[in-house]
Every structure is written in structure tokens, then in C-alpha cells.
Amino acid sequence: MKRRPWLRVILACALLGTGALCLRLLGPLALNSSSITIQAGGCTVPLTYVKAKRGAAISAVVFHGLGGNRGVMRALGHSLALSDVEVYLVDFPGHGDSSEPFTFGRAEECAAAVVGTLAQQGKIKLERILLVGHSFGGAVAVRLADRFPTAATVAISPAPMVLPRRMPVNLLVFSAQYDLPQLRQTAAELLRAAGGVRDTDEDVRQKRGVRYVVVPRAQHASLLLDRIVWGEIDRWWRRAVPTDLSNHFHAFTAVVLGTALGAAGLMMLFPLAASGVAAAFRARGSERQEVRQAVGRVLLEWAVAGMFAAGVLKFWVPLGALGIYNGDYLASFLLVAGIVLAVMGRQRAWQAMPIRVVEGRGVRLWRGVGMAAVVGLGAAMAFGGWMNWELTDAWPNAARWWRFAVLVFVFVPYLWAEERALGAPEKKERGPAKAGPYTGPDAGRARTGWRRWGMFLAMRGMLWLAMMFGLFVLESGAVLMLLFVLYMTTLSVLQRMGSDAVYKRTGSALVAAVFGAIVAAWFVASVFPIT
């Protein structure tokens, strides 16, 4: 390897090491935590127990939102533990490590069973318990007021709900400045039912406190990593349960900085790892590229495919048997769209088949696919493992692995059509040791640079708008397509970067599509709830 790659390896390792030190020595991972399972009310509920840093002034039971998991709430839970709170993080059925089927009613029943069982076992005292929930978990925490007396309840951007008969004691409600209108309306209805804002010290002592905080420059998901939210929760429970323990609230910087540094290090290592795997599989080569289509025609084809898929899924979800809440809709949508795009571009697809190779090398398809499988799984495991430390549970359990395998094959047709429409990525590397895209007579027709990125984002945007049409007009119920827009946008950008790196090293649109399908399948299988 030349000097520059070695420098990149050294810098990447330094970033990973620094990030690990931030999380391990300065942040929440220095706490004593353990995973346990509770059998309660016919539910098998995975929990993470986090012992308070110096002594428990109060206990907290924390609920995640729809499509989340206890890992998503780990940073918030650990920040509470650093502030003298004993924390229990809960996985709803069908989320995270839970293999039980998800329904809204069952999730609430299991949440109530967990709180009741912990109280019966003497692990918590109801009069000294803080219930915390985000989105759907916030709605569950509020509704548990009908079942348990508590010290305080925190609802972070609560989802629409049937209001409880009795309002929670000392209720703290958060909304984001850029939250969905439906969620802001839910918060307003909750405040009206509670009798409006009452947040004086006397109100809190009388257990009738109500406080409402709109967090500036925040959106639905970012509230979980917002310093304002963490600080308000800390101050609120200390008012509800006075304590002499001092505040050691310092987890925010360690969590955000450590996670970001590690992710940057992994991104720097990825191109080098892809080059090494491509060399090991001898997967370098090229395939014939399609003649570039006009941008307007491509977007028209994507709009037609998206609207057709939304219309079909109004009456029939082909992959409903997968049992993934909203994930089966997304997979079916991309499968139908991919088939429509293949039909409309069948002649161009045949011309771009990978058996048409140039440069006289005749690279075998299975080598490229093997390279994509190794790089795709490696990237998913590396990033998933890093995210598992503090941000989310990004590792499939046994019930999710077979769904992952099916989803890989489901996503390939659409992603192959996307790769063919975009064409080969721009070659920036120089030197004979570097692998690049196709260099034959059609090479100059490939879109390069920001034009290609703009085309990619426009194509994905067309499909997302079609899904929004299905949600709001056709009433598909695929609400996670809206709530996950930030996650899906981030994944799309990272997937594009990774697919381009694979394309450059193999010269194959199909191999790049296989890599992208593995990354997308990992996301859907790991994040979306099992029904």
C-alpha cells in the first residue's frame, strides 16, 4: 500500500480509538448495566437494567417509540443513571430483542405488566418512579396513569392516543420545533386535558405539575439526543422527588462525540476494505453501460413506477407474509416498482447484462457477487455493532435473520434498475493499481459528480412522494415511512457512497446493487417491528 492509504488507516484507527474512549471512559458505558428478561402477564419482555452511578434517588422505566428499541433509548437512560436514577429500558413486543408479535394493545399490556411485576418484586416503588416514553412509548407512559400512581411522567413527542381517564402526576411534555403537525396537535390535546401548564414548585409538590417544552431546531427523532431534553428531564424529576444527591449530568458530549468519531473512522476504512476484498476475489472488471437517458424520462419512469406500486399496495401487499410492520409495505413497494422499471427498460437491461464484459478479462459474476456479500455484510456488522454501543439495537435477532435473507433478494431488482439509470460513478483514482468503472465507448455517457447525486436523490424522492401519496390519500397506514424519513435519508446517502465504491472496484451495476440490497435489508430487518 502507498503512503496515503496507510495514513488513512492510521487516522481511521485513531478516530475509532478516540470514539471508544469517549464512550467507555467518559460516557454512559462506564456504568454498570445488564440485560434481563421478565415474564409478566403472558409477555416475555427483554430489559436493560442500568444501575445509578452513585445512588438511586428514583427509578425510571423507559419506553421507546414505534419502530425503535431499548437501544434507541440507551443514551437517554444512561444520562438518567448518571444523574442518580435507577433505569429499566424496555423492548416492546416485536421490537429489538423481542420475538413476540407486535400489536398496539399488546404493547401497552406488556408495558403495564412490566411495571406491575417490578413493583411486586420490590425493585421499584411506585411513588418514586418516573415513566419516560418517546412517541408511541410516550403515549403508553401517559396511559399507564390509569393503572399506577407515579412520581412523574415524561412524554417526548407523544403519538396520537386515547387519553386516559386520569391525567398523569407531574406531567412533562416535549415537542420538537419541526415535529409533525399531528404530534404537535396530540401534545396540545394532552395539555388541555391536563388543565393547562402548571409548573410552579408548589404545583409539583402537590403532584399536579404540568410543563410543556418546545425544543428549538429539533425534529421527532433528534429529541432523544438533545441536551435541552436531557436537562429538563433531570430538573423535573428532582423537583418531583427532592434529593440531596448532586447532579452529574455530563453524558451528552461523550455520547455524540464518541459515536460520531467512530462512524467517521469506519467510513474512512470502508474504501480500503472494499479494495482489499475486491482484490482477494479478483472481482475487478467492467460491463457494458447503458446509453444515458434524459433526466426527464428517468424521473417520469420512476414516478410511474412509484404511483403504480402505491396503487397495487392499496389492495394487496405481496410480501405481507414477512410479518414486518410497515417493512413488508416498503419491501413490496420496491419489489413492484423494480418489476415495473424492469418491464419499461427491458431492452436496456438486456444490453447491460453482466455477461457482456470488455477488456478481455471475462470476470465471473459470482466473484463480484461474493465480494459484494462480504463487503455488504462486513459494513452492516461494523456499523451496526458500533451503533449498538449507544444509539440503537442494530443487530438482528433470530426471528429477523430469515427475513433479512429474503429481503436481500427482494431489493435487488429495484436497486439494479437504479444503478443502470445512474450509470457508472466518476473515476477519481489514478494509477494502474486502481480499479475504475467501464472505460469503453459508452463511458463518457455516465453522469458524474453532483449531477449524479442530484439524480439519485430525485429518484429516491419520487418513490418517497409516491409512498406519501399512499399514506395520506390511499390510507396505506405506512406511517413509519414518514417517521423514518431522517433515518432513511441518511441510509440512502451512506448506501449510495458504499455502492459507488463497490461499482468502481468491480465495474458492475449488478454487483453494486447486491451490495446495496444487503445494506437495505439489514436496516429493514433490524429496525422495523415484527408482527
Secondary structure, DSSP 8 states (H G I E B T S, - for coil): --HHHHHHHHHHHHHHHHHHHIIIIISGGGS-EEEEEEEETTEEEEEEEE--SS--SEEEEEE--TT--TTTTHHHHHHHHTTTEEEEEE--TTSTT--S---HHHHHHHHHHHHHHHHHTTS--GGGEEEEEETHHHHHHHHGGGT---SEEEEES-------SS--SSEEEEEETT--HHHHHHHHHHHHHTTS-B-SHHHHHTT--EEEEEETT--TTGGGG-HHHHHHHHHHHHHHS--S------HHHHHHHHHHHHHHHHHHHHHHHHHHHHHHHT----B-------HHHHHHHHHHHHHHHHHHHHH--TTGGG-BTTHHHHHHHHHHHHHHHHHHTHHHHHHT-TT-B-TT----HHHHHHHHHHHHHHHHHHHHHHHHHHT---S--HHHHHHHHHHHHHHHHHHHHHHHHH-S------STT---S--STTGGGS--HHHHHHHHHHHHHHHHHHHHHHHHTS----THHHHTHHHHHHHHHHHHHHHHHHHHHH--HHHHHHHHHHHHHHHHHHHS-B-
